[in-house]
Amino acid sequence: MATGIDVHYPKQSVMCCTEWCISKRAHKCTCFVCGCFRLLCVSFLVEVVTHREVRPLDIMFRHIILLCIVAVLSWSVVSAHVLVPPKGYSVGFTGTIRNGVQKYVCKHGYWIKTGSSADVISSDGSKLGTYRAVYDQNARTNTYYWNILNSAGGSHESGHAVSVIQASPLKSVRVSSSAIPEYLAIVKVRRGGGDTSQVTFVSLTGTRGGLPPRQALCTGYGSTSGVPFGGKFTFYTVDREPPQVPPSLTANGTFVQSVFCEGKISYRFTGGRWIRRGFSAKMSEVAGGSSLGQCGTVLKPDAYGSKVAFRFGSPNGFWLQGRQCTQPLKISSDGCPWQLLAITTSGGTESPMGRYKYVLIGATYGGEPPNLAARTEGMTWGSCFTAQAYLFAE
């Protein structure tokens, strides 16, 4: 899923609060740092008015110091807030970077990032595997690779000593001005099975170092440089059971299985707002895993007016068609609302646990309409998303 989101909270916050101070009205930005900026701005104005004998410049310096303290404290928790997957995934295992090297090449007087490499160490100090990142300068995006040494159980179960996952970035955050950005990535390709068989998201947090050398040192075209860096990887796996949800989204049935969905939700700008038209997605066992079929909105509803279909391929092919039975709820902070569908028609191989009754589309990431208003009535937009479809039987 290529959302291409780069979040730089400090820069965004300064811009938001500068606009607020100038316009003297509330701004739409509601992040923690922005709120602190606004409070300090108000405090500054109040103190200038109520303490006329004190020079405004002195008051300003005091507030700048307070602002710096607040910013440092708030930036330290930014990654903990935004670089986590939606509800429905949990921490599988973690690894610490050792011998990390961020790689650069000198071109036209500037250091250009090319990638990185590192060893990944487990909590007990043993080697967990290796990490590699490749930066595509033309596409301006990274591709991440992990080679994880399987445990004895993972090796026996999969028949492979090493499991490999390849991931693409979803979001990056610059938490420290002295370190490379932190990120959250989603698995796109997997090989080998084993300990990473259920890993869907990977985050890099707590980064240290890795920034390019001084520009003055970039004197020879094509010369390279390797800068040490550190950090921590967290590997998130899909939960075996559906997450707890509010009563309106609770399916009255027996949970059978979940499948990973990745696709696009289509929107149309009508009457001054974005209207959801439908979605289409590919289904797989897990992110980057074997294909199971397709799901999405169909043009022809069934006899009950249901227009959402799930079609599973061979050898145990079956299909379901359902409709929304409760109001969707926004649960994932970075995802579209969750939906509960009541199955109205079905066919093919029936579940050993009985006929399918409900599908909960949850654990969503992405899929929201754009924040910017369309320029033209009737404009359409495709928003990439991932989700888990939880299937329930009678």
N, C-alpha and C positions, 0 to 999 in steps of 0.2 A: 504494500500500500504506500503509494508515494504522496504523502501529504505535504512534504517539503516545508515543515514548520520549523522556524528558528526563533526561539523565544529568548530575548535578552531583557529580562525584567528591569535591571537598573536603568538602561537607556529609555525604555518605554515609560517607566515611572517618571523620570525627569521631564519627559515631553508632556505627559498627561498633566502633571501638576503645574508646569509652566503655563499651559493653556488655562488651567483653572485659576491661577493667580491673576492672569491677565483679564480673563472674562468675568471673574468674581462669581462664578456659578459652578454647580457640581458637574463633574465630567463623568462619562460613562465608565471609565476605567475604575475597577474596584479592587485591584490587587493590594496586598498588604503594604507594600512599599509606598504606593500612591497614597493610601490612607494616612500613612505617617507624614508624608510630604505635606498633605493638606492641613493636618493638625498643626504642624510646625509653622506653616505659613500663617494660619489664623493666630497662633500664639505670638508670632513675631509682630503682627499688626496690632494686636491688643496691647502688647508690652510697649510698643512705640507710643501708642496713644496715651496709656496710663502712666508712663514714666518719661515725661517730656524732658526731665533734667538729664537723662541718660542718652548718650549719643546712639542713634539708630545703628551705626556701624558696629559698635560694641555688642549690641543686642544680636545683630546679624551673625557675628563671629561665634557667639555662644550657641546660637541655633544651628549653625553649620556643624559645630562639633557634635551636638546632640544628633543631628541628622546622620552624620557618619557612623555613630555608634548604632543607631537604629538600622541603617542600611547593612552594616556588617552582620548584625544579629539576624536580620530578615533574610538576607541572601543565603545564609548558611542553611536555612530550612526550605529554600525554593525547590531544590532538587528532590527533597523528601516529599514534597507536595505534588509536583507535576510529573516526575519521572517514575511513575508506577503504573502498572496495567489496571484495567477496570476490575471491579468485583467479579469473582469467578476464577481468578488466578491467585496462586500463592507462591511464596518463595520455595523453590526446589533445593537449590544449593547456591553457594557463593564462592568466589575466588578472588584472590588479591594479585595485583600485577607485580611482577618482579622482572628486572632487566628490560623494562619498557623503553622503547626508542621511537620517538616521533621523527619521521623522515622528511627532509626538505631538499629541494633543488633550486639553484640560483638561476634565474632567467630575467634578463633585461633589468637588472638591478633590484629585483625583488625575490624573496624566498617563497617558493611555491610548495605547498604541502603535497606529498606523494602517497603517504600512507604511514603505517606504524606496525610494530611487532612487539610481542612480549611473551613471557612465560606466565602461566596462570597457576597460582599456588592455593591449595586447599587450606582449610582452617587448622589442620593438624601439621602443616608445614611441608607436606608432600606435594609433588608436582601433580596438578590437576589436568594440565594440558597446555596448549599454546593458543595465541591470539594473533590475528593479522588483519589489518585494515588497508584497503586500497581506495585511493581518492581519484575519481574521474574528473579531471579539470574541465572537460567540455560540458559534462552534465552537471558539474558542481555538486556531486553527491558522493557519499561513502558507501562501500560495501564491506561488511564485517564477516570474519570467519573465525570459528573456534574449533579446534581439534581437541576433544575431551577424552581422556583415558578412562575407559569404562571400569567400573568396579568389577569384582569377581562375579557378582550376580548379574550385572548388566552384560558382561562378556558372555556368560553362559546362556543367557536368555536370547541375546541377539546374534551370537556367533561372531561378533566383531570385537577386537581389542580397543578400537577407537571409534567414537561417534563424531560426526562432522555436522555443524550447522552453519548456514549462511544467512545473514540478516541484513535488512535495510533500515535506515533511520526513520523514526516517526517524529521525534522532537529532540531538540538540543537546547541546552541552557548554559549560558556562561555564568557560573557562580562566583568565580574568582578571576580577578584581573591578572593574576600571575600563573594561571593554569589553562589548559585546553578546555573546551566546553565539555559538559557532561551530556549524556544522551539516553534515550529509550529507543530500542530497535525491535523489530518484529521478524521472526524467522520466515524465510522465503524458500529455502532449500535445505533438505536434510539427507544425510547418508549414514548408513552403518547401524542405526538404532542404538539401543542401550540406554545409558544414563540420561541422554538428552531427548529421548523418544517423545516426551510430553512437554518439552520446553517450547514456549511460544514467544515470550518476550525476554529481552536481556537489557539490563541497564548498566551504564558505567557512571559511577558517582565517586565523590571524594577525590577528584583529579588533582594532581600536583605536577607542576612543570609542563614541559612539552611545547612551549611557545617557540616560535622561530627565532634564530639568532638576530643580532642587531643588523639593520639594513646596511650599515657601513661595511660589514664583513662580506656582503654579497658583491664580489668583484670579478669573479671568473665565471663566465657563462657555462652552465652545466655542472658546476661544482656542487657537491652534496654535503649535507650536514645531518647528524643524528643527535636529537636532543632527548635526554632522559625524561621519563614521565611515570607517574604512578596513579593508582586508583583501585576501585573495587568493582567487580562484576557481580550482579545478582541475576540469577537465572530463574525465571518464573515459569511454573508448570500449570497446566489446566487442572482445576479441581475435579475430583472424581464424582462429586455430587453437586447438584445445582445450588447456588447461593440462596440464602434466605432473602425473601422479597416481601414487600407489603402484601396484605391480604388480597388486594384487588388483582395482584399478579400471580397469586398462588394457584397452581393447577390442582384440581381435585382428581388426582390419578396417581398411578405408580410410575416413577421415573424409570425409563428404559435405557436411554443413551443420549449422548450429546454429540453434535458434529460442529466443526469449525466452518464458518461462512466468511467469504471475502469477496467483495464486489463494489457496486456503486448504487447510491440512492439518487434518483432523479428529482429535480425541483423545477418548478416553472414560476416566473414572476408574474403574478396576476393580482390586480386590484391593490397594488402598492405593497404586496408582501409575497414571500416565497411560499409556494404551496407544494407539498410533497405529492409526487405523482405515482411513484412506485419504486421498486428496486430489483436488481438482478445480482446473483452471486453464485460462485462455485462452492460446492461443499466438499470437505475433505475430513479425514480422520483427525488431523491436527494440522496446524499451520505448516505449510511446506510438505505435507504428507500426501498419501495416495488419494486420488480423486474418488468421490463417492457419487457425485451427480451435481445437479443444479437446483436452485430455488429462486423464487422471485414472483413478481406480479405478472399475471397473465391477462390477455385481452378478453378472453371468453370466461365469464364466471360459471360456476356450476349451478345447479337448480336452486341452491340456497343463497346465491349471490356472492359466494366466496371467490376471491380473485388472487389468493396467495397459494402457490403450489410448491411442493417439494418432490423432486423426482430423483430417486435413487437408482443407480445402474445395476447391472448384473454382478454377481450371479443371483443374489437374493433381491432382485429389483422390486420396488414398490413405490407407490406415489400417494401423496396426501394433498388435500386441498382444504383450506380453512379461511376463516375470517376473524377479524379483530372482535373480541368479545368484551373487553374492558378498555378503559381509557389508558393510553400509553403513559408511562411515567419516566421522568428524567432521573436516572440513578447513576449512570457513569458520568463523571465530571467532564470527560473529554469525548463523550459519545452521545449518539442520538437516543431518544427515549426507548425503553424496553417495551415489548408488546406481548400480550398473551393472545394466542389464536385458538379458536375452537375448531377442531377438525370436523368437516361436514361430509366429505366424501373421501374414499380411499380405494386403493386397489393393489393387486400384486401380493407378494408374500406378507402374511400377517405376522406380527410379533408373537413369540411364544407366550407372552404375558397378556395377550389380548389385543383388541383393536385399539389403534392409536386414537387418543381423545383430545389432547392439547399439545401445542408447541409454544414454548416460551422463547422468544428471541431476546436474549440478554447478553451480558458481558460485552456491551458494544464499545467500540472505539472509532471515532470519526463519524461520518455520515450526516453531519449537521449542515444546514444551509449556510451560504456565505454571509459574512457580517456586513458586506457592502451592498448597498441597494443597486439593483439593476438599472441600467441606463434606458432600457427599452422594454416596454410592456410585452410580455410573451417570451422574454429571454429564458433559456433553460440552463441548468447547472447540474453536473454530475459530481457527487461527493463520495469519495472513497470511504469504505468502512469495513470493519471486521466485527464478528459477533459469534456467539455460541447459540446453536439452536438445540434446546432441551426438549426431548420427545417424551411424552407421558402416555401411558396406556390406561385402559379402564381398570 
